[in-house]
Amino acid sequence: MAAWTWRFEKTDGTQVEPAVTPEEFSTQGDAESWIGENWKALAEGGADQVRLLEDTTEIYGPMSLHAEAEAEAEAGAEEA
């Protein structure tokens, strides 16, 4: 059975310890749901981007943890 995990990195690709302890997920959907719930705390804790791995194979990444925060700031500025 495959294990889905996240790798947490700074912008330059250096691996960092996540602020929220992740688990191994049994499906890609579970892993993506978890990152969706925890991305803000992870970004505030020092991770800039993540990569999704299935066992040792990179599925995608790097994916910025700041994109949604930047989009929210822009949306807030437009409303003002």
C-alpha positions as CSV (number, residue, x, y, z in Angstrom):
1,M,0.0,0.0,0.0
2,A,1.3,3.4,-1.0
3,A,2.0,6.1,1.6
4,W,1.3,9.7,0.7
5,T,3.5,12.2,2.5
6,W,4.4,15.9,2.3
7,R,7.9,17.4,2.2
8,F,8.1,20.9,3.7
9,E,10.6,23.3,2.3
10,K,11.9,26.9,2.3
11,T,11.7,28.8,-1.0
12,D,15.2,27.6,-1.9
13,G,14.2,23.9,-1.5
14,T,15.8,23.4,1.9
15,Q,13.7,20.9,3.9
16,V,12.3,22.2,7.1
17,E,10.4,20.7,10.1
18,P,6.7,21.5,9.8
19,A,4.9,23.5,12.5
20,V,2.0,21.0,12.4
21,T,3.0,17.3,12.6
22,P,1.9,15.5,9.5
23,E,1.0,11.9,9.2
24,E,1.3,9.3,6.4
25,F,-1.9,9.3,4.3
26,S,-3.4,6.3,2.6
27,T,-4.8,8.4,-0.3
28,Q,-3.8,11.5,-2.3
29,G,-7.2,13.0,-1.4
30,D,-6.6,12.6,2.3
31,A,-3.2,14.2,2.0
32,E,-4.6,17.1,0.0
33,S,-7.4,17.6,2.5
34,W,-4.9,17.8,5.3
35,I,-2.8,20.4,3.6
36,G,-5.9,22.4,2.8
37,E,-6.7,22.5,6.6
38,N,-3.2,23.2,7.8
39,W,-1.4,25.3,5.1
40,K,-1.8,28.5,7.1
41,A,-0.2,27.2,10.3
42,L,2.5,25.5,8.2
43,A,3.3,28.8,6.4
44,E,3.3,30.8,9.7
45,G,5.6,28.1,11.1
46,G,8.3,28.7,8.5
47,A,7.5,26.4,5.5
48,D,7.2,28.2,2.2
49,Q,6.3,25.4,-0.1
50,V,5.4,21.7,-0.1
51,R,5.9,18.7,-2.4
52,L,3.5,15.7,-2.4
53,L,5.2,12.3,-2.4
54,E,3.8,8.8,-3.0
55,D,6.3,6.7,-1.2
56,T,9.6,8.1,-2.7
57,T,8.1,9.4,-6.0
58,E,7.3,13.1,-6.2
59,I,3.8,13.6,-7.5
60,Y,3.9,17.4,-7.7
61,G,5.5,20.4,-6.2
62,P,6.8,22.7,-5.2
63,M,3.5,24.2,-4.3
64,S,3.6,27.6,-2.5
65,L,1.9,27.9,0.9
66,H,1.8,31.7,0.4
67,A,-0.3,31.9,-2.8
68,E,-3.7,31.8,-0.9
69,A,-2.6,34.4,1.6
70,E,-1.4,36.6,-1.2
71,A,-4.7,36.1,-3.0
72,E,-6.7,36.9,0.1
73,A,-4.7,40.1,0.7
74,E,-5.3,41.2,-2.9
75,A,-9.0,40.5,-2.6
76,G,-9.1,42.5,0.6
77,A,-7.4,45.4,-1.0
78,E,-9.9,45.4,-3.9
79,E,-12.8,45.5,-1.5
80,A,-11.4,48.5,0.4
